[in-house]
Every structure is written in structure tokens, then in C-alpha cells.
Amino acid sequence: MARPRAARDARRPAAEAIEADLPTLSEEGGIRYLHFNSEWIQGAMRIARPSELVLAYTQQMMAWLLFAPSGPRDRVGILGLGAGSLLRFTLRHTRSPVDTVERNPAVTALCRAFFRLPGSARSVIDHADARDWVAEPGRAGRYRALMVDLYDSRAEGPVCGDPEFYRDCHRILDEPGVMSVNLFGRHESFEENLRGIRAAFGGRVLCLPEIDEGNTVALAFKGDALDLSRQDLLDRAERLESRTGLPARRWARSLLIGA
């Protein structure tokens, strides 16, 4: 999701929120965009190459692959389906099973009809509130990676962003595990969310450089996922970029400078 506006009322009733978040479409230059009944972009797909990650922040959301390379037994969680970009990319470039949580069934239906949502035995989509989903006791230690991208039609900071939510995200990660979160670096919610993430993950948090649209992706680490040498990180970045086309070497250099 791109760009915030003013502060939202987190107490908005669920039925009202879903009605306001009815998904709509637009197309331009061979790219199909998902909106929630507003001008704000919730996701995008290049029609000719649906598995490509069009938006820069969605590319950065995959930076967890630098620290927690996934295998067929390493489950990945996606919080917020959007246009299905992260799901399509993960299924194509990993062998991991993927659990996606999406509150609004209309979003899933639209993705199936217009965004080439893959039908895969490795993919499960749960229609639930992300806050309740991560709080389920049976999910403890289940996920190698979590990608958290939770915005509604108002686009005013993450819908779920309190400390308890991030503690639950930490709890359901395996060790080593990595969470990537889409935040707005230019919005008042940014520092509050970052404090909650740092508290939940014992300060083991790095941020990728803010992109032009204002998105900042934070990476939070559980266990020894962050314990890489400089050369190991650069070597992993080179292999990841060669395999997926993601700008992983640039990420690695930025993270090393920031750290």
C-alpha cells in the first residue's frame, strides 16, 4: 500500500470498514491496479508478467530472503492479500507453503478473477482479522517468515500496529525467523509502530531506505537470523539477485551502512 493521510479511527466497526474497503480496479500502461474504493493503490500486477513485483516496496518486502532462505518445510505467512503480488512471487521463487490472511473475501474474489491468483496446493487463504489470526495459540513457532502489509481504504498507517500485535507476530515466528512490515516513514504512525516492533523483537530491527512514495520496510529478526558476517550477507544477496532479479545487492549494501 502507498501513502497515508490523516489519523484514522481504529474503532471503526468491522462491517463499516469492509463496506468502505470494497475493491475496485484501474489499468494504465499494461499494469492493473487494486484500490479500496479510493485513489490509493493497494496493489499492482503487470498483466504480461503477473509474477513480477511492480511496486518497489513489495520488492523490499521480500528482503527477508536474505536472512532466512526458505525450504519446502519452512512455512511463510502473508498478512494482507492486496493484489496477490507477494503470494504470486513467493510461490514462484520458493518451495515453501504459504498461509495468507485476508479480512475481506471480496478482495480474494477479485484477485481470483482479475489478478491471476495462483491455485496451488502450497497456498491457503484464511478470511480472518489479522490480529485474531496471529493470536491463535496453535500458530506459535510455525513461520519462517511473515510479511505484514495491512492497510484499508483510508491509507493512514497500518490497521494493526499495536505492541501486542507485534508480540504475537514474534511468537508465531520460528527460529531463525524474519518479519517484514510495510510502514509509512512520513506518517505519524511510523515511530509508534517502530517502537512496538523493536520492543517485541528485542531491538533486532533494521529498516530499508524509504522509497519515493514514502514507504519504509522494516525487517525484524528472531533468533540468529541477523547473525551473518558482512561477506555472507553480500554473497547471499548476489545469489538472490541472480535467481529472482530483486535488487538484493543494493539492499545488502544499504543494510550494512545502516547497521
PyRosetta script that sets phi, psi and omega in degrees:
from pyrosetta import init, pose_from_sequence

init()
pose = pose_from_sequence("MARPRAARDARRPAAEAIEADLPTLSEEGGIRYLHFNSEWIQGAMRIARPSELVLAYTQQMMAWLLFAPSGPRDRVGILGLGAGSLLRFTLRHTRSPVDTVERNPAVTALCRAFFRLPGSARSVIDHADARDWVAEPGRAGRYRALMVDLYDSRAEGPVCGDPEFYRDCHRILDEPGVMSVNLFGRHESFEENLRGIRAAFGGRVLCLPEIDEGNTVALAFKGDALDLSRQDLLDRAERLESRTGLPARRWARSLLIGA")
pose.set_psi(1, 142.1)
pose.set_omega(1, 179.2)
pose.set_phi(2, -104.2)
pose.set_psi(2, 155.3)
pose.set_omega(2, 160.6)
pose.set_phi(3, 51.3)
pose.set_psi(3, 132.5)
pose.set_omega(3, 177.5)
pose.set_phi(4, -98.6)
pose.set_psi(4, 167.9)
pose.set_omega(4, 165.7)
pose.set_phi(5, -127.3)
pose.set_psi(5, -135.9)
pose.set_omega(5, -174.4)
pose.set_phi(6, -82.0)
pose.set_psi(6, 176.3)
pose.set_omega(6, -175.3)
pose.set_phi(7, -64.2)
pose.set_psi(7, 143.1)
pose.set_omega(7, -177.4)
pose.set_phi(8, -101.2)
pose.set_psi(8, 165.5)
pose.set_omega(8, 174.2)
pose.set_phi(9, -97.6)
pose.set_psi(9, 104.2)
pose.set_omega(9, -176.5)
pose.set_phi(10, -67.0)
pose.set_psi(10, -11.0)
pose.set_omega(10, -178.7)
pose.set_phi(11, -90.8)
pose.set_psi(11, 8.2)
pose.set_omega(11, -179.3)
pose.set_phi(12, -56.4)
pose.set_psi(12, 130.8)
pose.set_omega(12, -178.3)
pose.set_phi(13, -58.0)
pose.set_psi(13, 145.8)
pose.set_omega(13, -174.9)
pose.set_phi(14, -59.5)
pose.set_psi(14, -42.7)
pose.set_omega(14, -178.3)
pose.set_phi(15, -62.9)
pose.set_psi(15, -41.5)
pose.set_omega(15, 178.2)
pose.set_phi(16, -65.2)
pose.set_psi(16, -40.1)
pose.set_omega(16, -179.0)
pose.set_phi(17, -63.3)
pose.set_psi(17, -44.2)
pose.set_omega(17, -178.8)
pose.set_phi(18, -65.8)
pose.set_psi(18, -38.9)
pose.set_omega(18, 178.4)
pose.set_phi(19, -61.5)
pose.set_psi(19, -42.1)
pose.set_omega(19, 179.6)
pose.set_phi(20, -69.0)
pose.set_psi(20, -25.5)
pose.set_omega(20, -175.1)
pose.set_phi(21, -97.4)
pose.set_psi(21, 27.1)
pose.set_omega(21, 176.6)
pose.set_phi(22, -60.0)
pose.set_psi(22, 128.4)
pose.set_omega(22, -175.5)
pose.set_phi(23, -75.3)
pose.set_psi(23, 142.1)
pose.set_omega(23, 176.6)
pose.set_phi(24, -134.0)
pose.set_psi(24, 167.2)
pose.set_omega(24, -174.8)
pose.set_phi(25, -122.7)
pose.set_psi(25, 155.7)
pose.set_omega(25, 165.0)
pose.set_phi(26, -149.1)
pose.set_psi(26, 160.6)
pose.set_omega(26, 178.5)
pose.set_phi(27, -138.9)
pose.set_psi(27, 142.0)
pose.set_omega(27, 176.9)
pose.set_phi(28, -160.2)
pose.set_psi(28, 131.5)
pose.set_omega(28, 175.2)
pose.set_phi(29, 59.1)
pose.set_psi(29, 34.9)
pose.set_omega(29, 179.0)
pose.set_phi(30, 79.8)
pose.set_psi(30, 9.4)
pose.set_omega(30, 179.0)
pose.set_phi(31, -117.1)
pose.set_psi(31, 132.0)
pose.set_omega(31, 177.1)
pose.set_phi(32, -100.5)
pose.set_psi(32, 130.8)
pose.set_omega(32, -175.8)
pose.set_phi(33, -113.5)
pose.set_psi(33, 145.5)
pose.set_omega(33, 173.0)
pose.set_phi(34, -103.3)
pose.set_psi(34, 134.2)
pose.set_omega(34, 174.9)
pose.set_phi(35, -127.4)
pose.set_psi(35, 162.8)
pose.set_omega(35, 172.1)
pose.set_phi(36, -111.3)
pose.set_psi(36, 69.4)
pose.set_omega(36, 176.6)
pose.set_phi(37, 57.0)
pose.set_psi(37, 34.2)
pose.set_omega(37, 179.0)
pose.set_phi(38, -154.2)
pose.set_psi(38, -179.4)
pose.set_omega(38, 179.7)
pose.set_phi(39, -81.5)
pose.set_psi(39, -12.2)
pose.set_omega(39, -174.3)
pose.set_phi(40, -74.6)
pose.set_psi(40, 134.5)
pose.set_omega(40, -177.5)
pose.set_phi(41, -81.2)
pose.set_psi(41, 126.0)
pose.set_omega(41, 178.8)
pose.set_phi(42, -101.7)
pose.set_psi(42, -14.1)
pose.set_omega(42, 179.9)
pose.set_phi(43, 176.5)
pose.set_psi(43, 166.6)
pose.set_omega(43, -176.6)
pose.set_phi(44, -151.5)
pose.set_psi(44, 153.4)
pose.set_omega(44, 176.9)
pose.set_phi(45, -143.7)
pose.set_psi(45, 127.7)
pose.set_omega(45, 171.4)
pose.set_phi(46, -76.1)
pose.set_psi(46, 118.5)
pose.set_omega(46, -170.2)
pose.set_phi(47, -61.0)
pose.set_psi(47, -37.9)
pose.set_omega(47, -178.9)
pose.set_phi(48, -75.2)
pose.set_psi(48, -24.5)
pose.set_omega(48, -178.9)
pose.set_phi(49, -137.1)
pose.set_psi(49, 78.3)
pose.set_omega(49, -169.9)
pose.set_phi(50, -64.9)
pose.set_psi(50, -23.1)
pose.set_omega(50, -179.2)
pose.set_phi(51, -84.0)
pose.set_psi(51, -8.1)
pose.set_omega(51, 178.4)
pose.set_phi(52, -71.1)
pose.set_psi(52, 142.7)
pose.set_omega(52, 175.5)
pose.set_phi(53, -90.1)
pose.set_psi(53, 108.4)
pose.set_omega(53, -173.3)
pose.set_phi(54, -77.1)
pose.set_psi(54, -46.0)
pose.set_omega(54, -175.0)
pose.set_phi(55, -83.9)
pose.set_psi(55, 136.5)
pose.set_omega(55, -175.2)
pose.set_phi(56, -59.9)
pose.set_psi(56, -37.8)
pose.set_omega(56, -177.1)
pose.set_phi(57, -68.9)
pose.set_psi(57, -31.0)
pose.set_omega(57, 177.5)
pose.set_phi(58, -67.6)
pose.set_psi(58, -33.8)
pose.set_omega(58, 173.2)
pose.set_phi(59, -61.0)
pose.set_psi(59, -45.9)
pose.set_omega(59, -179.3)
pose.set_phi(60, -64.3)
pose.set_psi(60, -29.2)
pose.set_omega(60, 178.6)
pose.set_phi(61, -61.7)
pose.set_psi(61, -21.8)
pose.set_omega(61, 178.9)
pose.set_phi(62, -86.9)
pose.set_psi(62, 4.6)
pose.set_omega(62, -177.1)
pose.set_phi(63, -65.3)
pose.set_psi(63, -14.2)
pose.set_omega(63, 175.8)
pose.set_phi(64, -59.0)
pose.set_psi(64, -25.0)
pose.set_omega(64, -179.7)
pose.set_phi(65, -62.2)
pose.set_psi(65, -20.9)
pose.set_omega(65, 175.3)
pose.set_phi(66, -65.9)
pose.set_psi(66, -29.0)
pose.set_omega(66, -169.3)
pose.set_phi(67, -113.0)
pose.set_psi(67, -21.7)
pose.set_omega(67, -177.2)
pose.set_phi(68, -139.2)
pose.set_psi(68, 67.3)
pose.set_omega(68, 177.7)
pose.set_phi(69, -53.2)
pose.set_psi(69, 133.2)
pose.set_omega(69, -170.5)
pose.set_phi(70, -103.8)
pose.set_psi(70, 145.9)
pose.set_omega(70, 175.6)
pose.set_phi(71, -115.7)
pose.set_psi(71, -175.1)
pose.set_omega(71, -175.5)
pose.set_phi(72, -66.2)
pose.set_psi(72, -16.3)
pose.set_omega(72, 179.1)
pose.set_phi(73, -102.9)
pose.set_psi(73, 2.2)
pose.set_omega(73, -177.7)
pose.set_phi(74, -99.0)
pose.set_psi(74, 109.2)
pose.set_omega(74, -175.3)
pose.set_phi(75, -81.4)
pose.set_psi(75, 141.7)
pose.set_omega(75, 178.8)
pose.set_phi(76, -114.7)
pose.set_psi(76, 139.1)
pose.set_omega(76, 177.1)
pose.set_phi(77, -113.6)
pose.set_psi(77, 137.6)
pose.set_omega(77, 176.0)
pose.set_phi(78, -122.2)
pose.set_psi(78, 123.0)
pose.set_omega(78, -179.8)
pose.set_phi(79, -106.4)
pose.set_psi(79, 102.5)
pose.set_omega(79, -175.8)
pose.set_phi(80, 105.8)
pose.set_psi(80, 106.5)
pose.set_omega(80, -175.8)
pose.set_phi(81, -73.6)
pose.set_psi(81, -39.9)
pose.set_omega(81, -175.7)
pose.set_phi(82, 56.9)
pose.set_psi(82, -134.2)
pose.set_omega(82, 177.8)
pose.set_phi(83, -89.3)
pose.set_psi(83, 12.3)
pose.set_omega(83, 177.8)
pose.set_phi(84, 79.0)
pose.set_psi(84, 11.0)
pose.set_omega(84, -174.4)
pose.set_phi(85, -61.6)
pose.set_psi(85, -48.9)
pose.set_omega(85, -178.2)
pose.set_phi(86, -65.5)
pose.set_psi(86, -36.7)
pose.set_omega(86, 179.3)
pose.set_phi(87, -66.7)
pose.set_psi(87, -48.2)
pose.set_omega(87, 179.9)
pose.set_phi(88, -59.0)
pose.set_psi(88, -44.5)
pose.set_omega(88, -177.5)
pose.set_phi(89, -66.2)
pose.set_psi(89, -43.8)
pose.set_omega(89, -178.5)
pose.set_phi(90, -63.5)
pose.set_psi(90, -42.7)
pose.set_omega(90, 179.3)
pose.set_phi(91, -65.1)
pose.set_psi(91, -34.8)
pose.set_omega(91, -179.3)
pose.set_phi(92, -74.5)
pose.set_psi(92, -38.7)
pose.set_omega(92, -169.0)
pose.set_phi(93, -106.6)
pose.set_psi(93, 0.5)
pose.set_omega(93, 173.4)
pose.set_phi(94, -132.5)
pose.set_psi(94, 168.4)
pose.set_omega(94, 174.8)
pose.set_phi(95, -105.0)
pose.set_psi(95, 11.8)
pose.set_omega(95, -173.6)
pose.set_phi(96, -79.4)
pose.set_psi(96, 146.4)
pose.set_omega(96, 165.4)
pose.set_phi(97, -69.7)
pose.set_psi(97, 146.2)
pose.set_omega(97, -174.4)
pose.set_phi(98, -128.0)
pose.set_psi(98, 124.9)
pose.set_omega(98, 173.2)
pose.set_phi(99, -105.1)
pose.set_psi(99, 124.7)
pose.set_omega(99, 179.4)
pose.set_phi(100, -116.5)
pose.set_psi(100, 135.4)
pose.set_omega(100, 175.3)
pose.set_phi(101, -112.0)
pose.set_psi(101, 129.3)
pose.set_omega(101, 179.9)
pose.set_phi(102, -139.0)
pose.set_psi(102, 122.3)
pose.set_omega(102, -176.7)
pose.set_phi(103, -66.6)
pose.set_psi(103, -35.4)
pose.set_omega(103, -167.9)
pose.set_phi(104, -105.5)
pose.set_psi(104, 108.8)
pose.set_omega(104, 179.4)
pose.set_phi(105, -58.9)
pose.set_psi(105, -26.8)
pose.set_omega(105, 179.4)
pose.set_phi(106, -64.6)
pose.set_psi(106, -31.5)
pose.set_omega(106, 176.8)
pose.set_phi(107, -65.5)
pose.set_psi(107, -44.7)
pose.set_omega(107, 179.3)
pose.set_phi(108, -62.6)
pose.set_psi(108, -43.1)
pose.set_omega(108, 180.0)
pose.set_phi(109, -61.9)
pose.set_psi(109, -42.1)
pose.set_omega(109, 179.4)
pose.set_phi(110, -65.7)
pose.set_psi(110, -39.1)
pose.set_omega(110, 178.6)
pose.set_phi(111, -63.5)
pose.set_psi(111, -39.6)
pose.set_omega(111, 179.0)
pose.set_phi(112, -65.5)
pose.set_psi(112, -36.6)
pose.set_omega(112, -175.8)
pose.set_phi(113, -81.3)
pose.set_psi(113, -36.8)
pose.set_omega(113, -169.2)
pose.set_phi(114, -125.3)
pose.set_psi(114, -10.4)
pose.set_omega(114, -176.3)
pose.set_phi(115, -121.9)
pose.set_psi(115, 22.8)
pose.set_omega(115, 172.3)
pose.set_phi(116, 49.4)
pose.set_psi(116, 47.5)
pose.set_omega(116, 178.1)
pose.set_phi(117, -62.0)
pose.set_psi(117, 123.6)
pose.set_omega(117, -174.0)
pose.set_phi(118, -67.6)
pose.set_psi(118, 140.5)
pose.set_omega(118, 167.9)
pose.set_phi(119, -93.7)
pose.set_psi(119, 107.7)
pose.set_omega(119, -173.2)
pose.set_phi(120, -140.2)
pose.set_psi(120, 141.5)
pose.set_omega(120, 175.4)
pose.set_phi(121, -65.7)
pose.set_psi(121, -17.6)
pose.set_omega(121, 179.3)
pose.set_phi(122, -87.1)
pose.set_psi(122, -3.7)
pose.set_omega(122, -173.3)
pose.set_phi(123, -115.3)
pose.set_psi(123, 127.9)
pose.set_omega(123, 174.0)
pose.set_phi(124, -126.6)
pose.set_psi(124, 130.3)
pose.set_omega(124, 176.6)
pose.set_phi(125, -113.8)
pose.set_psi(125, 120.4)
pose.set_omega(125, 177.6)
pose.set_phi(126, -101.2)
pose.set_psi(126, 130.5)
pose.set_omega(126, 174.9)
pose.set_phi(127, -92.8)
pose.set_psi(127, 101.2)
pose.set_omega(127, -174.6)
pose.set_phi(128, -160.0)
pose.set_psi(128, 166.7)
pose.set_omega(128, 172.0)
pose.set_phi(129, -77.9)
pose.set_psi(129, 129.8)
pose.set_omega(129, -176.2)
pose.set_phi(130, -58.3)
pose.set_psi(130, -34.8)
pose.set_omega(130, -179.4)
pose.set_phi(131, -63.0)
pose.set_psi(131, -42.6)
pose.set_omega(131, 178.2)
pose.set_phi(132, -70.6)
pose.set_psi(132, -37.2)
pose.set_omega(132, -176.4)
pose.set_phi(133, -61.9)
pose.set_psi(133, -47.6)
pose.set_omega(133, -178.6)
pose.set_phi(134, -72.5)
pose.set_psi(134, -19.5)
pose.set_omega(134, -179.1)
pose.set_phi(135, -83.0)
pose.set_psi(135, -8.5)
pose.set_omega(135, -178.4)
pose.set_phi(136, -64.8)
pose.set_psi(136, 127.4)
pose.set_omega(136, -176.4)
pose.set_phi(137, -58.3)
pose.set_psi(137, -34.4)
pose.set_omega(137, -176.3)
pose.set_phi(138, -68.4)
pose.set_psi(138, -8.5)
pose.set_omega(138, -178.7)
pose.set_phi(139, -91.4)
pose.set_psi(139, -2.7)
pose.set_omega(139, -175.4)
pose.set_phi(140, -57.0)
pose.set_psi(140, 129.3)
pose.set_omega(140, 175.5)
pose.set_phi(141, 65.5)
pose.set_psi(141, 23.2)
pose.set_omega(141, -170.0)
pose.set_phi(142, -94.0)
pose.set_psi(142, -21.4)
pose.set_omega(142, -167.1)
pose.set_phi(143, -118.2)
pose.set_psi(143, 133.5)
pose.set_omega(143, 174.2)
pose.set_phi(144, -75.1)
pose.set_psi(144, -31.7)
pose.set_omega(144, -178.9)
pose.set_phi(145, -147.2)
pose.set_psi(145, 147.2)
pose.set_omega(145, 171.8)
pose.set_phi(146, -126.3)
pose.set_psi(146, 135.9)
pose.set_omega(146, 172.7)
pose.set_phi(147, -117.6)
pose.set_psi(147, 119.0)
pose.set_omega(147, -171.1)
pose.set_phi(148, -114.1)
pose.set_psi(148, 113.3)
pose.set_omega(148, -178.2)
pose.set_phi(149, -141.2)
pose.set_psi(149, 81.9)
pose.set_omega(149, -168.4)
pose.set_phi(150, -117.7)
pose.set_psi(150, 98.8)
pose.set_omega(150, 178.4)
pose.set_phi(151, -135.4)
pose.set_psi(151, 152.9)
pose.set_omega(151, 176.9)
pose.set_phi(152, -113.3)
pose.set_psi(152, -167.6)
pose.set_omega(152, -174.8)
pose.set_phi(153, -63.9)
pose.set_psi(153, -24.0)
pose.set_omega(153, -178.1)
pose.set_phi(154, -80.2)
pose.set_psi(154, -20.0)
pose.set_omega(154, 174.4)
pose.set_phi(155, 52.5)
pose.set_psi(155, 49.9)
pose.set_omega(155, -173.6)
pose.set_phi(156, -122.5)
pose.set_psi(156, 47.1)
pose.set_omega(156, -176.7)
pose.set_phi(157, 98.9)
pose.set_psi(157, 160.1)
pose.set_omega(157, -176.8)
pose.set_phi(158, -56.4)
pose.set_psi(158, 141.4)
pose.set_omega(158, 176.9)
pose.set_phi(159, -68.0)
pose.set_psi(159, -38.2)
pose.set_omega(159, 175.5)
pose.set_phi(160, -111.6)
pose.set_psi(160, 118.3)
pose.set_omega(160, -177.5)
pose.set_phi(161, -157.3)
pose.set_psi(161, 18.0)
pose.set_omega(161, -179.4)
pose.set_phi(162, -87.2)
pose.set_psi(162, 162.0)
pose.set_omega(162, -176.9)
pose.set_phi(163, -57.8)
pose.set_psi(163, -37.6)
pose.set_omega(163, -179.7)
pose.set_phi(164, -63.0)
pose.set_psi(164, -40.0)
pose.set_omega(164, 177.8)
pose.set_phi(165, -60.2)
pose.set_psi(165, -46.6)
pose.set_omega(165, -179.1)
pose.set_phi(166, -69.2)
pose.set_psi(166, -30.9)
pose.set_omega(166, 174.2)
pose.set_phi(167, -63.9)
pose.set_psi(167, -39.3)
pose.set_omega(167, 177.5)
pose.set_phi(168, -67.1)
pose.set_psi(168, -37.4)
pose.set_omega(168, 175.6)
pose.set_phi(169, -60.3)
pose.set_psi(169, -43.2)
pose.set_omega(169, 177.1)
pose.set_phi(170, -61.6)
pose.set_psi(170, -41.6)
pose.set_omega(170, -176.5)
pose.set_phi(171, -64.3)
pose.set_psi(171, -36.7)
pose.set_omega(171, -175.7)
pose.set_phi(172, -86.0)
pose.set_psi(172, -5.8)
pose.set_omega(172, 173.9)
pose.set_phi(173, -77.4)
pose.set_psi(173, 143.4)
pose.set_omega(173, 170.0)
pose.set_phi(174, -78.1)
pose.set_psi(174, 175.4)
pose.set_omega(174, 174.4)
pose.set_phi(175, -117.7)
pose.set_psi(175, 127.5)
pose.set_omega(175, -5.3)
pose.set_phi(176, -75.9)
pose.set_psi(176, 148.7)
pose.set_omega(176, 179.9)
pose.set_phi(177, -145.3)
pose.set_psi(177, 158.0)
pose.set_omega(177, -177.3)
pose.set_phi(178, -137.8)
pose.set_psi(178, 137.7)
pose.set_omega(178, 172.7)
pose.set_phi(179, -114.5)
pose.set_psi(179, 133.0)
pose.set_omega(179, 170.4)
pose.set_phi(180, -112.0)
pose.set_psi(180, 137.6)
pose.set_omega(180, -175.6)
pose.set_phi(181, -132.6)
pose.set_psi(181, 131.3)
pose.set_omega(181, 175.5)
pose.set_phi(182, -86.1)
pose.set_psi(182, 116.7)
pose.set_omega(182, 178.8)
pose.set_phi(183, -121.7)
pose.set_psi(183, 165.9)
pose.set_omega(183, 174.3)
pose.set_phi(184, -105.2)
pose.set_psi(184, 109.8)
pose.set_omega(184, -177.5)
pose.set_phi(185, -65.6)
pose.set_psi(185, -20.4)
pose.set_omega(185, -176.7)
pose.set_phi(186, -104.3)
pose.set_psi(186, 15.7)
pose.set_omega(186, -176.9)
pose.set_phi(187, -115.2)
pose.set_psi(187, 152.2)
pose.set_omega(187, -176.7)
pose.set_phi(188, -62.8)
pose.set_psi(188, -19.8)
pose.set_omega(188, 179.6)
pose.set_phi(189, -75.8)
pose.set_psi(189, -13.7)
pose.set_omega(189, -171.0)
pose.set_phi(190, -61.9)
pose.set_psi(190, -54.1)
pose.set_omega(190, -175.9)
pose.set_phi(191, -64.5)
pose.set_psi(191, -37.7)
pose.set_omega(191, 179.0)
pose.set_phi(192, -63.2)
pose.set_psi(192, -45.4)
pose.set_omega(192, 177.5)
pose.set_phi(193, -63.5)
pose.set_psi(193, -43.7)
pose.set_omega(193, -178.2)
pose.set_phi(194, -63.3)
pose.set_psi(194, -38.0)
pose.set_omega(194, 176.5)
pose.set_phi(195, -62.6)
pose.set_psi(195, -42.9)
pose.set_omega(195, 179.5)
pose.set_phi(196, -64.1)
pose.set_psi(196, -39.8)
pose.set_omega(196, 178.6)
pose.set_phi(197, -66.3)
pose.set_psi(197, -45.1)
pose.set_omega(197, -179.7)
pose.set_phi(198, -62.2)
pose.set_psi(198, -40.2)
pose.set_omega(198, 179.3)
pose.set_phi(199, -64.6)
pose.set_psi(199, -42.4)
pose.set_omega(199, -177.8)
pose.set_phi(200, -69.4)
pose.set_psi(200, -31.8)
pose.set_omega(200, -174.4)
pose.set_phi(201, -109.0)
pose.set_psi(201, 20.3)
pose.set_omega(201, 175.1)
pose.set_phi(202, 60.7)
pose.set_psi(202, 31.9)
pose.set_omega(202, 177.5)
pose.set_phi(203, 80.3)
pose.set_psi(203, -0.7)
pose.set_omega(203, -177.9)
pose.set_phi(204, -84.4)
pose.set_psi(204, 74.7)
pose.set_omega(204, -173.9)
pose.set_phi(205, -137.5)
pose.set_psi(205, 135.3)
pose.set_omega(205, 173.1)
pose.set_phi(206, -127.2)
pose.set_psi(206, 151.2)
pose.set_omega(206, 177.6)
pose.set_phi(207, -118.7)
pose.set_psi(207, 134.9)
pose.set_omega(207, 171.4)
pose.set_phi(208, -76.8)
pose.set_psi(208, 158.6)
pose.set_omega(208, -178.9)
pose.set_phi(209, -60.0)
pose.set_psi(209, 140.6)
pose.set_omega(209, 177.0)
pose.set_phi(210, -62.6)
pose.set_psi(210, 136.5)
pose.set_omega(210, 177.4)
pose.set_phi(211, -89.4)
pose.set_psi(211, 173.8)
pose.set_omega(211, -172.4)
pose.set_phi(212, -58.9)
pose.set_psi(212, -35.6)
pose.set_omega(212, -177.4)
pose.set_phi(213, -74.2)
pose.set_psi(213, -6.3)
pose.set_omega(213, 178.0)
pose.set_phi(214, 101.4)
pose.set_psi(214, -5.7)
pose.set_omega(214, 179.4)
pose.set_phi(215, -72.1)
pose.set_psi(215, 138.9)
pose.set_omega(215, 171.5)
pose.set_phi(216, -126.6)
pose.set_psi(216, 126.2)
pose.set_omega(216, 178.5)
pose.set_phi(217, -98.8)
pose.set_psi(217, 123.0)
pose.set_omega(217, 177.0)
pose.set_phi(218, -99.0)
pose.set_psi(218, 139.5)
pose.set_omega(218, 175.5)
pose.set_phi(219, -113.1)
pose.set_psi(219, 126.2)
pose.set_omega(219, -179.4)
pose.set_phi(220, -120.1)
pose.set_psi(220, 140.2)
pose.set_omega(220, -167.2)
pose.set_phi(221, -121.1)
pose.set_psi(221, 135.9)
pose.set_omega(221, 175.2)
pose.set_phi(222, -116.4)
pose.set_psi(222, 138.3)
pose.set_omega(222, -177.0)
pose.set_phi(223, 71.6)
pose.set_psi(223, -145.6)
pose.set_omega(223, -174.4)
pose.set_phi(224, -97.9)
pose.set_psi(224, 23.8)
pose.set_omega(224, -178.1)
pose.set_phi(225, -60.5)
pose.set_psi(225, -27.6)
pose.set_omega(225, -177.5)
pose.set_phi(226, -89.0)
pose.set_psi(226, -7.5)
pose.set_omega(226, -172.3)
pose.set_phi(227, -85.6)
pose.set_psi(227, 70.7)
pose.set_omega(227, 177.6)
pose.set_phi(228, -118.0)
pose.set_psi(228, 147.3)
pose.set_omega(228, 172.0)
pose.set_phi(229, -75.5)
pose.set_psi(229, 163.0)
pose.set_omega(229, 178.3)
pose.set_phi(230, -55.6)
pose.set_psi(230, -46.2)
pose.set_omega(230, -176.9)
pose.set_phi(231, -68.3)
pose.set_psi(231, -37.7)
pose.set_omega(231, 177.2)
pose.set_phi(232, -60.5)
pose.set_psi(232, -42.5)
pose.set_omega(232, -179.9)
pose.set_phi(233, -64.5)
pose.set_psi(233, -44.2)
pose.set_omega(233, -179.7)
pose.set_phi(234, -65.5)
pose.set_psi(234, -37.6)
pose.set_omega(234, 178.2)
pose.set_phi(235, -66.5)
pose.set_psi(235, -42.6)
pose.set_omega(235, 177.2)
pose.set_phi(236, -62.4)
pose.set_psi(236, -39.8)
pose.set_omega(236, -179.3)
pose.set_phi(237, -63.6)
pose.set_psi(237, -41.1)
pose.set_omega(237, 179.6)
pose.set_phi(238, -63.6)
pose.set_psi(238, -42.6)
pose.set_omega(238, 179.8)
pose.set_phi(239, -67.5)
pose.set_psi(239, -41.2)
pose.set_omega(239, -179.5)
pose.set_phi(240, -64.9)
pose.set_psi(240, -42.5)
pose.set_omega(240, 180.0)
pose.set_phi(241, -65.3)
pose.set_psi(241, -40.2)
pose.set_omega(241, 179.4)
pose.set_phi(242, -64.4)
pose.set_psi(242, -36.1)
pose.set_omega(242, -175.5)
pose.set_phi(243, -81.3)
pose.set_psi(243, -35.4)
pose.set_omega(243, -170.5)
pose.set_phi(244, -116.3)
pose.set_psi(244, -17.8)
pose.set_omega(244, -174.4)
pose.set_phi(245, 82.3)
pose.set_psi(245, 0.0)
pose.set_omega(245, 177.1)
pose.set_phi(246, -70.2)
pose.set_psi(246, 148.3)
pose.set_omega(246, -179.1)
pose.set_phi(247, -77.7)
pose.set_psi(247, 58.0)
pose.set_omega(247, -170.7)
pose.set_phi(248, -70.3)
pose.set_psi(248, -32.4)
pose.set_omega(248, 179.1)
pose.set_phi(249, -65.5)
pose.set_psi(249, -38.8)
pose.set_omega(249, 176.5)
pose.set_phi(250, -64.4)
pose.set_psi(250, -41.1)
pose.set_omega(250, 177.0)
pose.set_phi(251, -59.7)
pose.set_psi(251, -47.6)
pose.set_omega(251, -176.1)
pose.set_phi(252, -60.3)
pose.set_psi(252, -43.7)
pose.set_omega(252, 179.2)
pose.set_phi(253, -63.0)
pose.set_psi(253, -42.1)
pose.set_omega(253, 180.0)
pose.set_phi(254, -64.5)
pose.set_psi(254, -42.0)
pose.set_omega(254, 179.5)
pose.set_phi(255, -65.6)
pose.set_psi(255, -38.6)
pose.set_omega(255, 179.4)
pose.set_phi(256, -66.3)
pose.set_psi(256, -40.0)
pose.set_omega(256, 176.9)
pose.set_phi(257, -65.0)
pose.set_psi(257, -44.5)
pose.set_omega(257, -179.7)
pose.set_phi(258, -66.0)
pose.set_psi(258, -36.7)
pose.set_omega(258, -179.7)
pose.set_phi(259, -70.6)
pose.dump_pdb("model.pdb")
